[in-house]
Amino acid sequence: MRLPAAFAPFADARYRVLVAGLSASMVGSGMWAVAMVYQVIALGGGALELSLVATVTSVGMLAFVLLGGVAADRLPRRRILLAVEIANLLAVTLSGVLSVTGALSLAPLCVTGFVLGLSVAFFYPAWSALLPQILPDHQLLAANGMEGTVRPLLQQAAGPAVAGVLVAALAPGPAILAIAACHAAAFVVLLVGLPRSLDTAPLRVSGSPLPHGETSESPVPAGPESAAPETTVPERAVPDATVLPVDVVVTTPDPDASSRVGVASQLRSVVADLREGVAFTVRTPWLLWTLLFAVVWVLMFMGPLEVLMPFLVRDQLGGGSQTFGFLLAIYGTGGAVGSLLTASVPLPRRYLTLMMAVWGFGVVPMAVVGFTRSFAVMAAALFVCAFTSGVGQVIWGTLLQRRVPPALLGRISSLDFFVSLALMPVSMAVAGPLSTVVDVPVIFVAIAVLSPVAGVAAWLAGRMRRDEVLHPLQSAPATA
């Protein structure tokens, strides 16, 4: 049966299972964002207590996201996903049961938030690295586009809506237990549906692991300038094989000394793995400069969007929380549409150029947002910004899976995730004080001007036009 390009990966039963498990987990995450807020309020807490739980959750993500990448490159990714859902299930069930019985306090709620944050740090590197194990290269663009479509619809819309209904009709406790049910469903689906054959060493299945992450469908043109800019990284047939020098451990007569040596060796090995991932990034121009651009983009854009937009809505539109909520919903819809459209077409020939163009120039409409007094104009501008962001994000995720060596994919994915997570709170912390010395509309104009400049600079510094010519990655028609 022939399927539309965006849905071609669903021909693989393993992919259907992955999406089903991810969907259940994302609904639970979206529900937690609402249920947690009203649970804190039900405990008599205010903004300070709410900030504490949110901060603990962020700490869980930031502290473990790089380690999550190392785990994704060493351990079977299927088992990581199962372990994550078990941890989520246990942590959320704890808070749900305590809430229903009237025994919940802020401390267990913080523990649950920390575990959920930690789980995200392990889940997404494993998810990103598992996709190339089960799908051919030409379907990775569609798979990333589908994930970019489903995430805002479930995590930012459906999940919060369901939690709001449950909290209003019942109480925060039953809503939290419903979240536990979502994670239980995700665990069962992944456990039953994903074959144990995926519990092998994390190696690329969709093609031979050629140098630089290239595949047989992506030949490098011959000639004196055909040398790829990446630095090759040897693949490890068994990722754990070099973790621990066994002879050092077993020949140590003192068991305590043996344990200390073993732990030290493990720590040194983890650090070495992290350094290997960072070294590959630094020596790969397109990857390095894209990440550096992402640092600037997140720092400029996310804080004003989350912190300053409500004041623009109030001062320029005369609206309140409902108007702001509608605008955020439109923003999420734009990202979903952009992701779905990108999933429906082949990867373009100038994939790096297009990615940097939509990211760099896609936020130009923010200049309009800073001055307009029309809801329709502001909504259209935010839709365009989100649409272009979704297009770039799908291309970026696909490039990681197709051009990063499989043995490094988990670490590079986690490094990308870390950059985004680390600077979001910084951007939000800076946006407020900056607005006291610079007019808010001027800040939005500055974003619209500086983002294209940063995008062009990264494109030039990373020699991306030459790189994409040397490494063509056009997808075959994504039909099945």
C-alpha positions as CSV (number, residue, x, y, z in Angstrom):
1,M,0.0,0.0,0.0
2,R,1.3,3.4,-1.0
3,L,1.2,6.0,1.8
4,P,1.6,9.8,1.6
5,A,5.2,10.8,2.2
6,A,4.7,12.1,5.7
7,F,3.0,8.8,6.8
8,A,5.4,6.4,5.0
9,P,7.3,5.4,8.2
10,F,4.0,4.0,9.6
11,A,4.4,1.1,7.3
12,D,6.9,-0.2,9.8
13,A,5.2,-1.8,12.8
14,R,8.1,-0.8,15.1
15,Y,7.7,2.8,14.1
16,R,4.0,2.6,14.8
17,V,4.8,1.3,18.3
18,L,7.3,4.0,18.9
19,V,4.9,6.8,18.0
20,A,2.1,5.2,20.1
21,G,4.4,5.1,23.1
22,L,5.7,8.6,22.5
23,S,2.2,9.9,22.1
24,A,1.0,8.4,25.4
25,S,4.1,9.8,27.2
26,M,3.6,13.3,25.6
27,V,0.0,13.5,26.7
28,G,1.1,12.7,30.2
29,S,3.8,15.4,30.1
30,G,1.3,17.9,28.9
31,M,-1.1,17.0,31.7
32,W,1.6,17.3,34.3
33,A,2.2,21.0,33.3
34,V,-1.4,21.8,34.4
35,A,-2.0,19.3,37.2
36,M,1.2,20.2,38.9
37,V,0.3,23.9,39.0
38,Y,-3.1,23.3,40.6
39,Q,-1.7,20.7,43.0
40,V,0.8,23.3,44.3
41,I,-2.1,25.7,44.7
42,A,-4.2,23.0,46.5
43,L,-1.3,22.6,48.9
44,G,-1.5,26.3,49.8
45,G,1.5,27.2,47.7
46,G,2.0,30.2,45.6
47,A,4.4,31.5,42.9
48,L,7.5,30.6,45.1
49,E,6.5,27.0,45.6
50,L,5.5,26.6,41.9
51,S,8.8,28.0,40.9
52,L,10.6,25.5,43.2
53,V,8.9,22.5,41.6
54,A,9.6,23.9,38.1
55,T,13.2,24.6,38.9
56,V,13.8,21.1,40.3
57,T,12.3,19.6,37.1
58,S,14.7,21.8,35.0
59,V,17.6,20.7,37.2
60,G,16.8,17.1,36.5
61,M,16.9,17.7,32.8
62,L,20.1,19.8,32.7
63,A,22.1,17.7,35.1
64,F,21.5,14.5,33.2
65,V,21.0,15.3,29.5
66,L,24.6,14.8,28.5
67,L,24.8,11.6,30.5
68,G,21.6,10.6,28.7
69,G,23.5,10.9,25.4
70,V,26.3,8.7,26.6
71,A,23.8,6.1,27.7
72,A,22.1,6.2,24.3
73,D,25.4,5.5,22.6
74,R,26.3,2.6,25.0
75,L,23.1,0.9,26.0
76,P,20.2,-0.6,24.0
77,R,17.9,2.3,23.3
78,R,14.7,0.2,23.7
79,R,15.7,-0.6,27.3
80,I,16.4,3.1,28.0
81,L,12.9,4.0,26.9
82,L,11.3,1.3,29.0
83,A,13.4,2.3,32.1
84,V,12.3,5.9,31.6
85,E,8.6,5.1,31.5
86,I,8.9,2.9,34.5
87,A,10.6,5.7,36.4
88,N,7.9,8.1,35.3
89,L,5.1,5.7,36.3
90,L,6.5,5.1,39.8
91,A,7.2,8.8,40.5
92,V,3.9,10.1,39.3
93,T,2.0,7.3,41.0
94,L,3.7,8.3,44.3
95,S,2.4,11.9,44.1
96,G,-1.0,10.8,42.8
97,V,-1.6,8.3,45.6
98,L,-0.4,10.8,48.3
99,S,-2.6,13.5,46.8
100,V,-5.7,11.3,46.8
101,T,-5.1,10.2,50.4
102,G,-4.4,13.8,51.6
103,A,-0.8,13.0,52.5
104,L,1.0,14.9,49.8
105,S,3.4,17.6,50.6
106,L,5.7,19.7,48.5
107,A,8.8,17.4,48.9
108,P,7.3,14.4,47.1
109,L,6.0,16.7,44.4
110,C,9.5,18.0,43.9
111,V,10.8,14.4,43.8
112,T,8.3,13.6,41.1
113,G,9.3,16.7,39.1
114,F,13.0,15.8,39.3
115,V,12.4,12.3,38.1
116,L,10.3,13.6,35.2
117,G,13.0,16.0,34.2
118,L,15.7,13.3,34.5
119,S,13.5,11.0,32.3
120,V,13.3,13.6,29.6
121,A,17.1,13.8,29.6
122,F,17.4,10.1,28.8
123,F,14.3,9.7,26.6
124,Y,15.0,12.0,23.7
125,P,18.6,11.1,23.0
126,A,17.5,7.4,23.0
127,W,14.5,8.2,20.8
128,S,16.5,10.2,18.3
129,A,19.2,7.5,18.1
130,L,16.7,4.6,17.8
131,L,14.9,6.0,14.7
132,P,17.9,5.2,12.3
133,Q,17.9,1.6,13.7
134,I,14.4,0.9,12.4
135,L,13.9,3.2,9.4
136,P,15.7,3.6,6.1
137,D,17.5,6.9,5.6
138,H,14.9,8.3,3.1
139,Q,12.1,8.0,5.7
140,L,13.9,9.9,8.5
141,L,12.8,13.3,7.3
142,A,9.2,12.1,7.5
143,A,9.6,10.6,10.9
144,N,11.1,13.8,12.3
145,G,8.4,15.8,10.7
146,M,5.7,13.6,12.2
147,E,7.2,14.0,15.7
148,G,7.4,17.7,15.2
149,T,3.7,17.6,14.3
150,V,2.5,15.4,17.0
151,R,4.4,17.0,19.9
152,P,2.7,20.4,20.0
153,L,-0.7,18.8,19.3
154,L,-0.5,16.4,22.2
155,Q,2.0,17.9,24.7
156,Q,0.9,21.6,24.3
157,A,-2.8,21.2,23.5
158,A,-4.4,17.8,24.2
159,G,-2.5,17.0,27.4
160,P,-3.2,20.4,29.2
161,A,-6.8,20.4,28.0
162,V,-7.5,16.9,29.4
163,A,-5.8,17.8,32.7
164,G,-7.8,21.0,33.0
165,V,-11.0,19.1,32.6
166,L,-10.0,16.5,35.2
167,V,-8.8,19.1,37.7
168,A,-12.0,21.1,37.3
169,A,-14.3,18.1,37.5
170,L,-12.5,16.2,40.2
171,A,-9.3,17.4,41.8
172,P,-5.5,17.5,41.1
173,G,-5.0,14.0,42.6
174,P,-7.1,12.1,40.1
175,A,-5.5,14.1,37.3
176,I,-2.1,13.0,38.5
177,L,-3.2,9.4,38.6
178,A,-4.4,9.8,35.0
179,I,-0.9,10.9,34.1
180,A,0.4,7.8,35.7
181,A,-2.0,5.8,33.5
182,C,-0.5,7.5,30.4
183,H,3.0,6.5,31.4
184,A,1.8,3.0,32.2
185,A,0.3,2.8,28.7
186,A,3.5,4.0,27.1
187,F,5.5,1.3,29.0
188,V,3.2,-1.5,28.0
189,V,3.1,-0.4,24.4
190,L,6.9,-0.2,24.1
191,L,7.4,-3.4,26.1
192,V,5.0,-5.5,24.1
193,G,5.4,-3.8,20.7
194,L,9.1,-3.3,20.3
195,P,11.0,-6.5,19.5
196,R,13.9,-7.7,21.7
197,S,16.1,-7.7,18.6
198,L,16.5,-3.9,19.2
199,D,18.3,-4.7,22.4
200,T,21.6,-5.1,20.6
201,A,24.5,-2.8,20.4
202,P,23.4,0.6,19.1
203,L,24.4,0.3,15.4
204,R,22.9,1.8,12.3
205,V,20.6,-0.8,10.6
206,S,19.3,1.2,7.7
207,G,22.7,1.3,5.9
208,S,26.4,0.6,6.2
209,P,28.1,2.9,8.7
210,L,30.3,4.7,6.2
211,P,32.7,7.5,7.3
212,H,31.2,10.8,8.4
213,G,27.7,9.2,8.7
214,E,27.2,9.1,5.0
215,T,25.3,6.3,3.3
216,S,25.6,4.5,0.1
217,E,22.8,6.7,-1.4
218,S,24.9,9.8,-0.7
219,P,28.1,9.6,-2.8
220,V,30.8,12.1,-2.3
221,P,32.0,13.6,-5.6
222,A,35.4,12.7,-6.7
223,G,38.0,15.3,-7.0
224,P,40.8,17.2,-5.1
225,E,38.2,19.1,-3.0
226,S,36.0,16.1,-2.1
227,A,37.4,15.6,1.3
228,A,34.7,15.8,3.8
229,P,35.0,18.4,6.6
230,E,34.0,15.9,9.3
231,T,36.6,14.1,11.3
232,T,36.0,10.4,11.3
233,V,35.2,8.7,14.5
234,P,35.8,4.9,14.7
235,E,32.7,2.9,15.4
236,R,32.6,0.6,18.4
237,A,31.1,-2.7,17.4
238,V,30.2,-3.2,21.1
239,P,30.0,0.2,22.8
240,D,30.7,-1.2,26.3
241,A,33.9,-3.1,25.2
242,T,36.3,-0.4,26.3
243,V,34.5,0.8,29.3
244,L,36.4,-1.0,32.0
245,P,39.9,-2.6,31.9
246,V,38.8,-5.9,33.5
247,D,42.3,-7.2,34.3
248,V,42.9,-4.2,36.5
249,V,39.7,-4.9,38.5
250,V,40.0,-8.6,38.9
251,T,43.6,-8.7,39.9
252,T,43.2,-6.2,42.7
253,P,43.3,-8.2,46.0
254,D,41.4,-5.6,48.1
255,P,37.6,-5.7,47.1
256,D,37.2,-2.1,48.3
257,A,40.1,-1.0,46.2
258,S,38.7,-3.0,43.3
259,S,35.4,-1.2,43.6
260,R,37.1,2.2,43.7
261,V,39.2,1.4,40.6
262,G,36.1,0.2,38.8
263,V,34.1,3.3,39.6
264,A,37.0,5.6,38.7
265,S,37.4,3.8,35.4
266,Q,33.8,4.1,34.6
267,L,33.8,7.8,35.4
268,R,36.9,8.3,33.2
269,S,35.2,6.4,30.4
270,V,32.1,8.5,30.6
271,V,34.1,11.7,30.6
272,A,36.1,10.4,27.6
273,D,32.8,9.7,25.8
274,L,31.6,13.2,26.4
275,R,34.9,14.7,25.2
276,E,34.7,12.5,22.1
277,G,31.3,14.0,21.3
278,V,32.4,17.5,21.9
279,A,35.6,17.0,19.9
280,F,33.6,15.7,16.9
281,T,31.3,18.7,17.1
282,V,34.2,21.2,17.2
283,R,35.8,19.5,14.2
284,T,32.6,19.4,12.1
285,P,32.0,23.0,10.8
286,W,28.3,22.6,9.8
287,L,27.5,21.0,13.1
288,L,29.5,23.5,15.3
289,W,28.2,26.6,13.6
290,T,24.6,25.4,13.7
291,L,24.8,24.8,17.4
292,L,26.5,28.2,17.9
293,F,23.7,29.8,16.0
294,A,21.1,27.9,18.1
295,V,22.8,29.4,21.2
296,V,22.3,32.9,19.9
297,W,18.8,32.1,18.6
298,V,17.5,30.6,21.8
299,L,19.0,33.4,23.9
300,M,17.4,36.1,21.7
301,F,14.0,34.6,21.0
302,M,12.7,32.4,23.8
303,G,12.8,34.9,26.7
304,P,10.9,37.7,24.8
305,L,8.3,35.2,23.5
306,E,7.6,33.7,26.9
307,V,8.1,36.7,29.2
308,L,7.5,39.9,27.2
309,M,4.6,38.8,24.9
310,P,2.0,38.9,27.7
311,F,2.8,42.6,28.1
312,L,2.5,43.3,24.4
313,V,-0.8,41.5,24.4
314,R,-2.0,43.7,27.3
315,D,-0.6,47.0,26.1
316,Q,-1.2,46.7,22.4
317,L,-4.2,44.5,22.1
318,G,-5.9,45.2,25.4
319,G,-6.1,41.4,26.0
320,G,-5.5,39.1,28.9
321,S,-4.6,35.5,29.6
322,Q,-7.2,34.2,27.2
323,T,-5.8,36.2,24.3
324,F,-2.3,35.2,25.1
325,G,-3.4,31.6,25.3
326,F,-4.9,31.8,21.8
327,L,-1.7,33.3,20.4
328,L,0.4,30.5,21.9
329,A,-2.0,28.0,20.4
330,I,-1.6,29.6,17.0
331,Y,2.2,29.5,17.5
332,G,2.0,25.8,18.3
333,T,-0.2,25.2,15.3
334,G,2.3,26.9,13.0
335,G,5.1,24.7,14.2
336,A,3.0,21.6,13.6
337,V,2.0,22.7,10.1
338,G,5.6,23.5,9.2
339,S,6.8,20.1,10.5
340,L,4.1,18.2,8.6
341,L,4.8,20.0,5.4
342,T,8.5,19.3,5.6
343,A,7.7,15.6,6.3
344,S,5.7,15.5,3.1
345,V,8.4,16.5,0.7
346,P,11.9,15.2,-0.1
347,L,14.9,16.6,1.7
348,P,16.0,19.6,-0.4
349,R,19.4,19.6,-2.2
350,R,20.5,22.8,-0.4
351,Y,19.4,21.4,3.0
352,L,21.9,23.4,5.1
353,T,21.1,26.6,3.2
354,L,17.4,26.2,3.6
355,M,17.7,25.3,7.3
356,M,19.8,28.4,8.1
357,A,17.5,30.6,6.0
358,V,14.2,29.6,7.6
359,W,15.8,29.8,11.1
360,G,17.6,33.1,10.5
361,F,15.0,35.0,8.5
362,G,11.9,33.2,9.9
363,V,11.8,35.5,12.9
364,V,11.7,38.7,10.9
365,P,8.0,39.0,11.5
366,M,8.8,39.6,15.2
367,A,9.4,43.2,14.2
368,V,5.7,43.5,13.4
369,V,4.8,41.8,16.6
370,G,6.5,44.6,18.5
371,F,4.3,47.4,17.0
372,T,1.0,46.0,15.7
373,R,-2.3,46.6,17.5
374,S,-4.1,44.0,15.4
375,F,-4.7,40.5,16.8
376,A,-4.9,39.0,13.3
377,V,-1.5,40.6,12.3
378,M,0.2,39.4,15.5
379,A,-1.3,35.9,15.1
380,A,-0.1,35.7,11.5
381,A,3.4,36.8,12.5
382,L,3.7,34.2,15.2
383,F,2.3,31.5,12.9
384,V,5.1,32.3,10.4
385,C,7.8,32.3,13.0
386,A,6.7,28.9,14.3
387,F,6.2,27.5,10.8
388,T,9.7,28.3,9.8
389,S,11.1,27.1,13.1
390,G,9.3,23.7,12.6
391,V,10.7,23.4,9.0
392,G,14.3,24.0,10.3
393,Q,13.9,21.7,13.3
394,V,12.8,18.7,11.1
395,I,15.7,19.2,8.7
396,W,18.1,19.5,11.7
397,G,16.9,16.3,13.4
398,T,17.2,14.4,10.1
399,L,20.8,15.7,9.5
400,L,21.9,14.5,12.9
401,Q,20.6,11.0,12.1
402,R,22.0,10.9,8.6
403,R,25.4,12.7,9.0
404,V,26.5,12.0,12.5
405,P,28.2,8.6,13.0
406,P,25.8,6.1,14.7
407,A,28.2,5.6,17.6
408,L,28.1,9.3,18.4
409,L,24.4,10.1,17.6
410,G,23.1,9.9,21.2
411,R,25.8,12.2,22.5
412,I,25.4,14.8,19.7
413,S,21.6,14.7,20.2
414,S,22.0,15.3,23.9
415,L,24.5,18.1,23.3
416,D,21.9,19.8,21.0
417,F,19.2,19.3,23.7
418,F,21.5,20.7,26.4
419,V,22.2,23.9,24.5
420,S,18.5,24.5,24.1
421,L,17.6,23.7,27.7
422,A,20.5,25.5,29.3
423,L,19.9,28.9,27.6
424,M,16.1,29.0,27.9
425,P,16.1,30.0,31.6
426,V,18.9,32.4,30.9
427,S,16.9,34.1,28.1
428,M,13.9,34.3,30.3
429,A,15.9,35.7,33.2
430,V,17.5,38.4,31.0
431,A,14.3,39.4,29.1
432,G,12.6,41.0,32.1
433,P,15.4,43.3,33.3
434,L,16.3,44.2,29.7
435,S,12.7,45.5,29.2
436,T,13.2,48.0,32.0
437,V,15.9,49.8,30.1
438,V,14.9,49.1,26.5
439,D,11.4,49.5,25.1
440,V,9.7,46.1,24.4
441,P,8.9,46.9,20.7
442,V,12.6,47.8,20.2
443,I,13.6,44.4,21.6
444,F,11.4,42.6,19.1
445,V,12.8,44.7,16.3
446,A,16.4,43.8,17.4
447,I,15.5,40.1,17.3
448,A,14.2,40.5,13.8
449,V,17.4,42.2,12.7
450,L,20.0,40.2,14.6
451,S,18.7,36.7,13.8
452,P,19.2,36.9,10.0
453,V,22.7,38.4,10.6
454,A,23.6,35.5,12.9
455,G,22.2,33.0,10.4
456,V,24.2,34.3,7.5
457,A,27.3,34.5,9.7
458,A,26.9,30.8,10.7
459,W,26.2,29.8,7.1
460,L,29.4,31.4,5.9
461,A,31.6,30.4,8.8
462,G,30.5,26.8,8.6
463,R,31.1,26.7,4.8
464,M,27.7,25.2,4.5
465,R,27.1,25.7,0.8
466,R,30.3,23.8,-0.1
467,D,29.5,21.2,2.5
468,E,26.0,20.4,1.2
469,V,27.4,20.1,-2.3
470,L,30.0,17.6,-1.2
471,H,27.4,15.6,0.8
472,P,24.1,15.4,-1.1
473,L,21.4,13.8,1.0
474,Q,18.3,14.1,-1.2
475,S,15.7,11.6,0.0
476,A,14.2,9.0,-2.2
477,P,10.4,9.3,-2.4
478,A,9.1,8.5,1.1
479,T,6.3,6.1,0.1
480,A,5.6,2.6,1.1
